[in-house]
Structure formats: structure tokens, C-alpha cells
């Protein structure tokens, strides 16, 4: 009799999750992780619903307010880096003067810098200065900022040394590639007055979304390159829609504040004039927002105020833009981590700011668990019993996701043209891919900050509707060196120690530090949302200062949460600026 050896069939996958009715260690770990996912999902879903309802009610009231308001004059500021944006600035001027309706007076201030003289282009712009332009008869003013190397310097100059609050109490800011919708400015103004806030941030979409707009941009790949550019533009447009209409309003409710995004925003002049734009972080607009919120300024989102911008010219430009954004957010999160705790804000306001800034890291991690880890685990361990608690968690998470999806679909139908629906749905339901992309940006950013590696600021190369690129990509520029009392070793990526601040006066709660910024004269390039030292005549900082240093003792003080906050003089070279750490 032949004996057949008994072969024990072993499951190739170990039984990690218990099937005997009890929770194993792996069950508890996974249960805890998924509980965090459900809590965050519930928090976002509830506030997505709340924000949609609140915006609907506000829109109804806004229509009633529009006819009853007395519209005051507005200064529209368009910063421009002439070499990069010379091909688009005139179309932006024409668009604002022809199409952007506003019942009150509008003065358009185009403030530009150029590293090298461009006689023909500058003469063409100068011819517009002081004229009444366009179908709507807007007054146009042209300002060339000598010595400016950035968008931030242009803004600091025009806000601090040009604008007069007696002529316009409100300041709207649009980037040079932006074409605001006809009702954008009116909607921003009505929202600002209706909610009595200091700043209203609108939303952005991509205006060159058609395939024809990318003709000739094959990049050596012919029709394939054109299609890829078209896909990139539409995917970014879908991302903007979900971000501005779904996520940001919910984050505003959770964090008790919105934030200034650098463009498509309306400020009260007396609020904006208190701030200069920083030169240390990659995103000066977010850093300004942090200071504004700590100063108890109110910033709100109004996604219904929309403006179209041009997409990045290619994937390389897009990647570099997002690298800068991620690093800027992380720099601000690190710089203000302690400042939030020491502020006089309420517990709820502090918790909200921690959610908006360093909370990004936790949200990104939890999002990866929900969108990446769980599907993999569910696939690998398919067929194993999850137990009643884990099953309940999965059902609850799915229910909240379904609710937020329904709200997204309603906003999509109301606010987005049907031609864009497919890309929005594609973006929304391929969230795991987007989460991986965001996680890679955050990891790269944090690694660069820890390693004190900065790739510098790079101008975002834009794709023109005709298919050509708006300027060449400006090479990365080094971060400015910092010097000053006890600050010789201070890095833009390192929190200052007690030794760094030695010798500096303490101004109660104030978190202000003063530095002298030494920059190579050869450095040039517009930052497209990055920052640079303020250029001006010292008007906003008191008496004009001279020399390369700053007299901290003489700096005038202003109130910040009942304590002291100082304003730095504006210098044209060896520039001094202030930032709060």
C-alpha cells in the first residue's frame, strides 16, 4: 500500500485579524487608526455641509445688499514682472477696464519691476499712465519700482508709498495673468461689507482650458504635448474647484479663519497697510495671513468671487510651483507654532490655527491611511472577518464620505460649467493619487527645511492662450542672508533660539524680530507669490531710515491683541522688514 504524504495547505498570508470574536493587537491598531480617519472625515463632512448652507444663505442676502450699498472707491493693484509677463499685462489691463463691472470708482495701479531696461515695453506702459482706459472708463496708473526684484517689493511700494486712503479705502489685488469675472469685484465688496471683515479671499479657475488654447505647445511632442498641456490645465482647474468650493470653506469653519492667497482678494486699506510682505518664507501671502490672524484681523473666503488665471506652462513649472507652495506652508507652520500658543486668542481660535497650519501634516497622514493603506489592507486580507466594530467604522466612514460627495455634486452643478464636470469627478474620485502627490510634496518640503536646503524662488512659467509660454523660467535664486544683533546664524528654516534674540527688547506679547537683509545685487526675478524686502520711502514705518541697520528702539509700536507690535521702516537697499516668529 502506497502512502501519500499529507500536505498541509498553508495560507500564504498570515492571519493578522482575529476571527474568534475577540480583537487582536492588529485589530486594535487598525481600529484606532480608522477611528481617527472617521473623526476627521466626520469633521470635514459636517463642515462641508454647514459651509454650503451658510454660503447659500449669504448669497441670497448678497443679492439684496447689492442694490442698497453705497459703493466706495477701490484701488485695484496688479503687480507685474515685466520680462515674464510683458506678453499678458496689456490683455489684463484691457480686461479689467472693459469687463470688470463695479458701481463705484476704480483706479487700476499696475506696479512693475524689470531687471533690465525694456524701452519699448516700458514706453507703451507709460503711455497709459493717468489715462481713462477701456469701455468702463477706468483710471490707469503705472508705477515702475526702481530696484525691486519681486512681486512683494512691488506690493510693499504701492501700498506703502503710493495709495492714499483718502482716495480709496479698499484695495483689491490680482496677479498679472488674472482675468476676474465681471461681478468679481462687486461680489468681494458686498461680502466684505456684509460680514464686516478685513479681507475677503475669492477663488481661482484656469481660463485656458480648451485644447485650442494649447496649440503649438507640443514641446517637441506635437499633438501629444498639446493634449498633455490641455489635461494638466483641466486637472488643475478641477483641483481649484474642489479646493475653493468644498475644502477651504469647511476649513474656514473649523479653523475660525480664512487666509489671504496672494491674489483675487479685497482688503480694507487700514488693515493691509499694517503689514509688509516677508522675504524669508516661500509664500509671503500665507505668512501675512498668519500675522493678520494673530492680530485679530478677520479673513473670510468667498469662492463665488472668481477669477481666471493661466495654467503653468508644463509639468516642470507645475512641480516647482507646488514645491514652493508646500515649503511656504511648512515654513509658516514651523515659524508660528509657538506664536499661536502664546497669543491671546481663545482656545477655539488657537485650535483652529493649529488645524489650519501644522494640522496639515496630520490630515495628510490620516488621508493616506484612508485613501491608500486601507484599500491595500482590505485587498490583501479579503475574506477575513473584520469584526463588528471595524465594520461599523467602515460603514460610518463611507456614510460621511457619501454625504460630502453629495454636497460636492450640488456645488458642481451650481457653480461649474458642465464641460468641466468630468474632470472634477475624475479628480474627486481619484483622491488617493492626489494624496500621494501631496504627501510627496510635504515630505520633500520638510526634508529641505530640516536639511536647510532651499532651492530658491523660481518664477512660474505660464502658458499663454495662444500656446506660447509667458516668459522663460527664471533660475532659482538664493535665499537672502540674515544679519543683525545675535542673528548671524539664523536660517530661514530654523526656529530662533534664545541666543538669537539676545540684546533685542521684549515688547510684551510681540513676536516681532528685526533683521537686515543682505542680498547680492545680481539677484533678480519676480517671485510670483514669493516675497522680498519692502521697497519704499519709509512712510509706513515712520521716518525714513538710512544705513544698513535698523534702530529697533526707535521703531514705532502698534497694538496687537492689547499688546505691542512694531512696524519696521521700509528701506530700498539693505532692506529691513519685520516678521513674527
Phi, psi and omega per residue, in radians:
X1 nan 2.233 -3.106
X2 -1.583 2.195 3.097
X3 -1.575 2.325 3.086
X4 -1.691 2.112 -3.138
X5 -1.059 2.448 3.133
X6 -1.391 2.156 3.115
X7 -1.807 2.058 3.137
X8 -1.475 2.094 3.115
X9 -1.375 2.027 -3.119
X10 -1.871 2.264 3.093
X11 -1.095 2.250 -3.116
X12 -1.114 -0.311 -3.130
X13 -1.902 2.300 3.128
X14 -1.174 2.570 3.128
X15 -1.427 1.684 -3.110
X16 -1.515 -0.738 -3.100
X17 -1.572 2.263 -3.030
X18 -1.195 2.505 3.093
X19 -2.050 0.285 -3.105
X20 -1.813 0.284 3.100
X21 1.581 -0.129 3.132
X22 -1.918 2.711 3.135
X23 -1.479 2.115 3.039
X24 -1.399 3.056 3.114
X25 -1.051 -0.722 3.116
X26 -1.125 -0.645 3.090
X27 -1.038 -0.796 -3.098
X28 -1.151 -0.714 3.108
X29 -1.075 -0.836 -3.112
X30 -1.187 -0.646 3.088
X31 -1.051 -0.773 -3.121
X32 -1.141 -0.758 3.123
X33 -1.093 -0.774 -3.110
X34 -1.227 -0.467 3.054
X35 -1.111 -0.729 3.066
X36 -1.082 -0.723 3.109
X37 -1.055 -0.794 -3.126
X38 -1.121 -0.698 3.141
X39 -1.111 -0.795 3.115
X40 -1.151 -0.716 3.126
X41 -1.087 -0.739 3.114
X42 -1.133 -0.748 3.137
X43 -1.046 -0.820 3.137
X44 -1.182 -0.769 -3.072
X45 -1.110 -0.785 3.133
X46 -1.072 -0.753 -3.100
X47 -1.347 -0.433 2.985
X48 -1.104 -0.763 3.100
X49 -1.142 -0.779 3.135
X50 -1.061 -0.779 -3.092
X51 -1.145 -0.684 3.112
X52 -1.103 -0.730 3.125
X53 -1.154 -0.794 -3.141
X54 -1.104 -0.699 -3.140
X55 -1.177 -0.622 3.095
X56 -1.109 -0.794 3.123
X57 -1.132 -0.717 3.138
X58 -1.127 -0.638 3.123
X59 -1.134 -0.684 3.100
X60 -1.095 -0.784 3.121
X61 -1.172 -0.596 -3.107
X62 -1.103 -0.662 3.109
X63 -1.110 -0.583 3.104
X64 -1.272 -0.598 -3.103
X65 -1.289 -0.536 -2.976
X66 -0.951 -0.757 -3.075
X67 -1.437 -0.308 -3.055
X68 -1.631 -0.283 -3.059
X69 -1.340 2.599 2.945
X70 -1.714 1.866 -3.011
X71 -1.410 2.092 3.117
X72 -1.523 2.928 -3.084
X73 -1.148 2.593 -3.137
X74 -2.251 2.390 2.977
X75 -1.711 2.078 3.092
X76 -1.704 2.089 -3.084
X77 -1.870 2.216 3.100
X78 -2.144 1.739 3.067
X79 -1.294 2.517 -3.019
X80 -2.536 2.329 2.976
X81 -1.751 1.863 -2.871
X82 -1.055 -0.815 -3.127
X83 -1.049 -0.690 -3.067
X84 -1.364 -0.524 -2.982
X85 -2.121 0.306 -3.137
X86 -1.162 -0.432 -3.117
X87 -1.409 -0.192 -3.064
X88 -2.135 -0.254 -3.010
X89 -1.146 -0.629 -3.118
X90 -1.221 -0.620 3.087
X91 -1.174 -0.574 3.089
X92 -1.200 -0.741 3.084
X93 -1.045 -0.828 3.137
X94 -1.072 -0.728 -3.101
X95 -1.105 -0.816 -3.117
X96 -1.133 -0.681 -3.101
X97 -1.403 -0.295 -3.128
X98 -1.795 -0.567 -2.893
X99 -2.117 -0.413 -3.056
X100 -1.492 1.741 -3.076
X101 -1.361 2.449 3.055
X102 -2.757 2.251 -3.042
X103 -1.150 -0.429 -3.122
X104 -1.650 -3.039 3.128
X105 -1.305 2.454 3.115
X106 -2.266 2.223 3.012
X107 -1.999 2.156 -3.122
X108 -1.654 2.078 3.109
X109 -1.867 1.930 3.031
X110 -1.698 1.990 -3.090
X111 -2.027 2.070 -2.994
X112 -2.245 2.804 2.997
X113 -2.342 2.729 3.106
X114 -2.614 2.294 -3.117
X115 -1.242 -0.384 3.129
X116 -2.392 2.548 -3.124
X117 -1.035 2.419 3.042
X118 -2.221 1.398 -2.972
X119 -0.949 -0.801 -3.078
X120 -1.152 -0.814 -3.104
X121 -1.199 -0.711 3.138
X122 -1.168 -0.634 3.091
X123 -1.157 -0.657 3.109
X124 -1.119 -0.706 3.086
X125 -1.211 -0.759 -3.116
X126 -1.045 -0.525 3.127
X127 -1.138 -0.365 3.130
X128 -1.500 -0.276 -3.034
X129 -1.089 2.198 3.105
X130 1.424 0.023 -3.105
X131 -1.565 2.819 2.980
X132 -1.702 2.050 -2.900
X133 -2.120 2.564 2.981
X134 1.438 3.044 -3.113
X135 -1.132 -0.497 -3.099
X136 -1.624 -0.012 3.059
X137 1.137 0.840 3.133
X138 -1.479 2.454 3.048
X139 -1.360 2.275 -3.104
X140 -1.966 2.277 3.040
X141 -2.128 2.355 -3.123
X142 -1.977 2.283 -3.118
X143 -2.256 2.126 3.030
X144 -1.744 2.113 -3.098
X145 -1.672 1.786 3.129
X146 -1.118 2.329 3.101
X147 1.445 -0.102 3.134
X148 -1.270 2.484 3.092
X149 -2.146 0.200 -2.999
X150 -2.791 2.864 3.002
X151 -1.076 -0.724 -3.092
X152 -1.111 -0.729 3.087
X153 -1.100 -0.682 3.100
X154 -1.068 -0.790 3.135
X155 -1.138 -0.773 3.136
X156 -1.054 -0.659 -3.138
X157 -1.176 -0.879 -3.040
X158 -1.231 -0.614 -3.137
X159 -1.303 -0.687 -3.060
X160 -1.539 -0.486 -2.999
X161 -2.124 -0.114 -3.057
X162 -2.073 -0.928 -3.042
X163 -1.141 2.484 3.141
X164 -2.070 2.046 -3.120
X165 -1.094 -0.343 3.092
X166 -1.218 -0.428 3.139
X167 -1.634 -0.621 -3.128
X168 -2.628 2.100 -3.137
X169 -1.531 -0.040 -3.075
X170 -2.276 2.487 -3.096
X171 -2.230 2.125 3.047
X172 -1.830 2.444 -3.105
X173 -2.134 2.232 3.066
X174 -2.336 2.467 3.047
X175 -1.246 2.849 -3.020
X176 -1.186 -0.365 3.130
X177 -1.667 0.085 -3.065
X178 -1.539 2.390 2.993
X179 -2.081 1.656 -3.104
X180 -1.110 2.599 3.021
X181 -1.107 2.796 -3.059
X182 -1.001 -0.652 -3.091
X183 -1.731 0.171 -3.037
X184 -1.050 -0.910 -3.068
X185 -1.153 -0.719 3.111
X186 -1.107 -0.747 3.134
X187 -1.100 -0.730 3.097
X188 -1.067 -0.771 -3.111
X189 -1.150 -0.794 -3.141
X190 -1.072 -0.735 -3.136
X191 -1.126 -0.760 -3.115
X192 -1.070 -0.779 -3.133
X193 -1.288 -0.642 -3.120
X194 -1.106 -0.703 -3.067
X195 -1.786 -0.011 3.080
X196 0.927 0.972 -3.132
X197 -1.967 2.994 -3.140
X198 -1.567 -0.517 -3.105
X199 -2.569 2.448 3.044
X200 -2.099 2.222 3.124
X201 -1.828 2.128 3.105
X202 -1.509 -2.858 -3.088
X203 -2.150 2.883 -3.056
X204 -2.203 2.546 2.971
X205 -2.369 2.936 3.122
X206 -1.595 2.187 -3.066
X207 -1.636 -0.278 3.091
X208 -1.800 1.181 -3.043
X209 -1.682 -0.207 -3.085
X210 -1.400 2.719 3.128
X211 -1.124 -0.641 -3.128
X212 -1.127 -0.491 -3.127
X213 -1.157 -0.285 -3.107
X214 -1.942 0.325 3.090
X215 -1.092 2.413 3.126
X216 1.439 0.074 -3.131
X217 -1.862 0.666 -3.117
X218 -1.205 -0.366 -3.117
X219 1.023 0.602 -3.099
X220 1.534 -0.070 -3.116
X221 -1.867 0.077 3.088
X222 1.107 -2.331 -3.085
X223 -1.097 -0.575 3.131
X224 -1.092 -0.759 3.107
X225 -1.109 -0.653 3.095
X226 -1.112 -0.752 3.134
X227 -1.139 -0.715 3.129
X228 -1.111 -0.717 3.093
X229 -1.117 -0.680 3.097
X230 -1.131 -0.742 3.110
X231 -1.106 -0.761 3.133
X232 -1.044 -0.795 -3.138
X233 -1.059 -0.750 -3.096
X234 -1.289 -0.590 3.088
X235 -1.195 -0.713 3.076
X236 -1.109 -0.704 3.100
X237 -1.060 -0.739 3.100
X238 -1.121 -0.722 3.098
X239 -1.059 -0.777 3.128
X240 -1.051 -0.730 -3.121
X241 -1.094 -0.874 -3.125
X242 -1.107 -0.680 -3.127
X243 -1.141 -0.889 -3.025
X244 -1.361 -0.600 -3.050
X245 -1.692 -0.327 -3.093
X246 -2.013 -0.998 -2.985
X247 -1.374 -0.869 -3.043
X248 -1.093 -0.772 3.085
X249 -1.052 -0.631 3.095
X250 -1.193 -0.732 3.115
X251 -1.118 -0.609 3.088
X252 -1.068 -0.738 3.120
X253 -1.171 -0.672 3.131
X254 -1.227 -0.816 -3.069
X255 -1.502 -0.077 3.133
X256 1.133 0.313 3.111
X257 -2.844 2.661 2.909
X258 -1.675 -2.896 3.066
X259 -2.624 2.699 -3.129
X260 -1.400 2.213 -3.071
X261 -1.756 0.154 3.065
X262 1.638 -0.297 -3.121
X263 -2.767 2.873 -3.103
X264 0.963 0.923 -3.101
X265 -2.447 2.596 3.079
X266 -2.114 2.197 -3.137
X267 -2.014 2.638 2.820
X268 -1.326 2.349 -3.066
X269 -1.041 -0.761 -3.063
X270 -1.159 -0.339 3.057
X271 -1.484 -0.769 -3.092
X272 -1.203 -0.594 -3.051
X273 -1.173 -0.270 3.122
X274 -1.301 -0.168 -3.010
X275 -2.177 2.432 2.898
X276 -1.862 2.807 -3.077
X277 -1.614 2.300 -3.018
X278 -1.212 2.804 3.086
X279 -1.996 0.002 -3.024
X280 -1.627 -0.831 -3.082
X281 -1.454 2.827 -3.103
X282 -1.347 -0.440 -3.130
X283 -2.116 1.622 -3.085
X284 -1.170 -0.439 -3.139
X285 -1.203 -0.706 3.125
X286 -1.221 -0.671 3.097
X287 -1.118 -0.708 3.077
X288 -1.096 -0.682 3.112
X289 -1.073 -0.743 -3.140
X290 -1.077 -0.783 3.105
X291 -1.109 -0.696 -3.125
X292 -1.111 -0.769 -3.123
X293 -1.173 -0.697 3.081
X294 -1.137 -0.394 3.070
X295 -1.558 0.158 -3.138
X296 1.153 0.484 2.966
X297 -1.358 2.552 -3.112
X298 -1.788 2.138 3.112
X299 -2.132 2.318 -3.121
X300 -2.301 2.735 3.061
X301 -1.648 2.458 2.989
X302 -2.390 1.452 -3.061
X303 -1.120 -0.319 3.130
X304 -1.205 -0.327 3.026
X305 -1.499 1.833 -2.920
X306 -2.039 2.650 3.102
X307 -2.545 2.465 -3.122
X308 -1.702 2.318 3.088
X309 -2.084 2.976 3.102
X310 -1.547 2.536 3.122
X311 -1.313 2.750 2.997
X312 -1.004 2.621 -3.004
X313 -1.167 -0.531 -3.077
X314 -2.792 3.128 -3.113
X315 -1.112 -0.620 3.139
X316 -1.114 -0.792 3.106
X317 -1.115 -0.689 3.121
X318 -1.114 -0.791 -3.128
X319 -1.099 -0.754 -3.138
X320 -1.163 -0.661 3.087
X321 -1.057 -0.815 -3.104
X322 -1.241 -0.538 3.023
X323 -1.043 -0.793 -3.126
X324 -1.132 -0.747 3.118
X325 -1.053 -0.824 -3.111
X326 -1.096 -0.781 -3.134
X327 -1.146 -0.677 3.107
X328 -1.069 -0.784 3.104
X329 -1.080 -0.760 -3.105
X330 -1.195 -0.666 3.084
X331 -1.061 -0.796 3.130
X332 -1.126 -0.703 3.132
X333 -1.055 -0.699 -3.138
X334 -1.291 -0.791 -3.083
X335 -1.094 -0.588 -3.035
X336 -1.832 0.160 -3.097
X337 -1.038 -0.869 3.141
X338 -1.325 -0.571 -3.102
X339 -1.081 -0.658 3.132
X340 -1.092 -0.772 -3.116
X341 -1.144 -0.614 -3.087
X342 -1.495 -0.102 -3.090
X343 -1.274 2.947 3.116
X344 -1.619 0.311 3.095
X345 -1.242 2.798 3.096
X346 -1.222 2.885 3.131
X347 -1.028 -0.740 -3.123
X348 -1.132 -0.688 3.123
X349 -1.169 -0.699 3.094
X350 -1.112 -0.788 3.125
X351 -1.056 -0.667 3.117
X352 -1.120 -0.735 3.131
X353 -1.177 -0.660 3.068
X354 -1.119 -0.598 3.094
X355 -1.189 -0.719 -3.089
X356 -1.216 -0.713 -3.028
X357 -1.683 -1.504 -3.129
X358 -1.162 -0.351 3.099
X359 -1.082 -0.292 3.078
X360 -1.005 -0.662 -3.100
X361 -1.152 -0.763 3.119
X362 -1.150 -0.754 -3.129
X363 -1.084 -0.672 3.119
X364 -1.144 -0.724 3.138
X365 -1.140 -0.799 -3.137
X366 -1.151 -0.652 3.099
X367 -1.079 -0.664 3.093
X368 -1.139 -0.654 3.108
X369 -1.094 -0.794 -3.091
X370 -1.243 -0.709 -3.014
X371 -1.615 -0.383 -3.057
X372 -2.071 -0.968 -3.015
X373 -1.153 -0.835 -3.075
X374 -1.081 -0.829 3.111
X375 -1.011 -0.634 3.127
X376 -1.178 -0.814 3.134
X377 -1.087 -0.752 -3.132
X378 -1.095 -0.610 3.134
X379 -1.278 -0.775 -3.097
X380 -1.154 -0.709 -3.088
X381 -1.820 0.584 3.100
X382 -1.076 2.348 3.119
X383 1.706 -0.321 3.103
X384 -1.431 2.521 -3.135
X385 -1.234 2.299 -3.137
X386 -1.565 -0.349 -3.108
X387 1.572 2.745 -3.053
X388 -1.115 -0.644 -3.086
X389 -1.214 -0.786 3.121
X390 -1.138 -0.711 3.099
X391 -1.087 -0.699 3.121
X392 -1.109 -0.732 3.116
X393 -1.068 -0.761 -3.127
X394 -1.113 -0.701 3.127
X395 -1.160 -0.726 3.128
X396 -1.127 -0.788 3.103
X397 -1.050 -0.741 3.098
X398 -1.116 -0.622 3.131
X399 -1.146 -0.789 3.128
X400 -1.129 -0.701 3.104
X401 -1.092 -0.672 3.124
X402 -1.135 -0.691 3.128
X403 -1.105 -0.847 3.140
X404 -1.119 -0.574 3.086
X405 -1.135 -0.716 3.107
X406 -1.092 -0.715 3.103
X407 -1.123 -0.739 3.110
X408 -1.030 -0.753 -3.137
X409 -1.120 -0.674 3.115
X410 -1.139 -0.730 3.102
X411 -1.161 -0.608 3.119
X412 -1.092 -0.789 -3.127
X413 -1.161 -0.658 -3.061
X414 -1.317 -0.740 -2.896
X415 -1.926 -0.236 -3.017
X416 -2.064 2.422 3.093
X417 -1.090 2.534 -3.037
X418 -1.074 -0.443 3.138
X419 -1.134 -0.377 -3.113
X420 -1.668 -0.082 -3.047
X421 -1.046 -0.736 -3.068
X422 -1.057 -0.737 -3.120
X423 -1.230 -0.650 3.103
X424 -1.112 -0.786 3.116
X425 -1.115 -0.714 3.101
X426 -1.062 -0.792 3.133
X427 -1.110 -0.776 -3.052
X428 -1.149 -0.726 -3.049
X429 -1.569 -0.036 2.983
X430 -1.917 0.655 -3.137
X431 -0.925 -0.693 3.135
X432 -0.987 -0.642 3.108
X433 -1.133 -0.765 3.124
X434 -1.127 -0.681 3.109
X435 -1.081 -0.726 3.091
X436 -1.084 -0.722 3.116
X437 -1.091 -0.815 3.136
X438 -1.130 -0.691 3.126
X439 -1.105 -0.694 3.116
X440 -1.127 -0.656 3.096
X441 -1.141 -0.776 -3.129
X442 -1.129 -0.765 3.132
X443 -1.097 -0.765 3.112
X444 -1.093 -0.747 -3.130
X445 -1.095 -0.870 -3.116
X446 -1.120 -0.668 3.081
X447 -1.075 -0.761 -3.136
X448 -1.127 -0.677 3.140
X449 -1.183 -0.798 -3.139
X450 -1.121 -0.710 -3.131
X451 -1.422 -0.009 -3.116
X452 0.987 0.694 3.100
X453 -1.876 2.188 3.123
X454 -2.204 2.183 3.124
X455 -1.416 0.049 -3.122
X456 1.377 -3.137 -3.136
X457 -1.721 2.404 -3.118
X458 -2.185 2.274 3.086
X459 -1.118 2.323 3.101
X460 -1.332 2.028 3.105
X461 -1.303 2.175 -3.064
X462 -1.791 2.642 3.093
X463 -1.630 2.110 3.093
X464 -1.330 2.639 3.105
X465 -0.992 -0.480 -3.137
X466 -1.287 -0.220 3.117
X467 1.902 -0.162 3.092
X468 -1.619 2.907 -3.120
X469 -1.621 2.497 3.128
X470 -1.427 1.474 3.090
X471 1.446 2.789 3.097
X472 -1.490 2.747 -3.136
X473 -1.263 2.110 -3.115
X474 -1.261 2.332 3.140
X475 -0.998 2.658 3.139
X476 -1.055 2.477 3.135
X477 -2.009 2.583 -3.078
X478 -1.227 2.640 3.061
X479 -1.208 2.570 -3.121
X480 -1.136 2.516 3.070
X481 -1.394 2.524 -3.108
X482 -1.940 2.426 3.048
X483 -2.498 2.847 -3.114
X484 2.625 -3.098 -3.092
X485 -1.032 1.938 3.083
X486 1.218 0.247 -3.017
X487 -2.086 0.319 -3.071
X488 -1.120 -0.460 -3.100
X489 -1.767 0.096 -3.081
X490 -1.236 2.231 3.094
X491 -1.828 2.572 3.048
X492 -1.049 -0.255 -3.060
X493 -1.948 0.225 -3.136
X494 -2.229 2.367 3.085
X495 -1.180 2.392 -3.119
X496 -1.203 2.478 3.084
X497 -1.600 3.086 3.119
X498 -1.107 -0.600 3.131
X499 -1.139 -0.557 -3.138
X500 -1.089 -0.633 -3.039
X501 -1.616 0.134 -3.102
X502 -1.020 2.360 3.096
X503 1.543 -0.147 -3.137
X504 -1.616 2.508 -3.117
X505 -1.223 2.639 3.063
X506 -1.711 2.223 -3.095
X507 -1.980 1.033 3.130
X508 1.104 -2.145 -3.122
X509 -1.326 -0.314 -2.957
X510 -0.944 2.462 -3.127
X511 -1.990 0.366 -3.023
X512 -1.431 2.394 3.016
X513 -2.145 2.644 3.104
X514 -2.034 2.371 -3.141
X515 -2.332 2.739 2.912
X516 -1.787 2.284 -3.090
X517 -1.796 2.062 3.106
X518 -1.794 2.053 -3.090
X519 -2.179 2.483 3.062
X520 -1.090 2.419 3.123
X521 -1.131 -0.390 -3.090
X522 -1.346 -0.229 -3.094
X523 -1.243 2.331 3.089
X524 -2.634 2.891 3.077
X525 2.259 2.365 3.091
X526 -1.364 2.516 -2.972
X527 -1.631 -0.242 3.138
X528 0.843 0.990 3.115
X529 1.873 -0.235 3.007
X530 -1.459 -2.938 -2.969
X531 -2.384 2.937 3.126
X532 -2.766 2.880 -3.103
X533 -1.057 2.627 -3.114
X534 -1.220 2.519 3.059
X535 -2.107 2.286 -3.123
X536 3.084 -2.919 -3.054
X537 -1.854 0.201 3.093
X538 1.506 0.084 -3.062
X539 -1.053 -0.747 -3.089
X540 -1.335 -0.379 -3.104
X541 -1.807 0.331 -3.097
X542 1.619 -2.517 -3.122
X543 -1.171 2.549 3.129
X544 -1.083 2.411 -3.108
X545 -1.735 2.725 3.104
X546 -2.243 2.829 3.127
X547 1.467 3.073 -3.066
X548 -1.555 -0.225 -3.090
X549 -1.771 -3.137 -3.131
X550 -2.251 2.282 3.037
X551 -1.482 1.672 -3.063
X552 -1.125 -0.657 -3.096
X553 -1.094 -0.543 -3.073
X554 -1.525 -0.084 -3.093
X555 -1.173 2.256 -3.139
X556 -1.166 2.608 -3.092
X557 -1.916 2.623 3.055
X558 -2.285 2.871 -3.102
X559 -1.355 2.400 3.018
X560 -2.383 1.853 -3.129
X561 0.948 0.681 3.138
X562 1.437 -0.036 3.124
X563 -1.977 -2.827 -3.050
X564 -1.835 2.469 3.028
X565 -2.386 2.366 -3.058
X566 -1.844 2.625 3.064
X567 -1.922 2.383 -3.109
X568 -1.555 2.560 3.010
X569 -1.107 2.678 3.106
X570 -1.713 2.179 -3.122
X571 -2.092 2.574 -3.103
X572 -1.490 -0.437 3.039
X573 -2.523 2.719 -2.944
X574 0.974 0.676 -2.841
X575 -1.073 2.478 3.022
X576 -1.820 2.504 3.062
X577 -2.566 2.958 3.079
X578 -2.143 2.594 3.011
X579 -2.459 2.753 -3.138
X580 -1.869 2.296 -3.092
X581 -1.915 nan nan
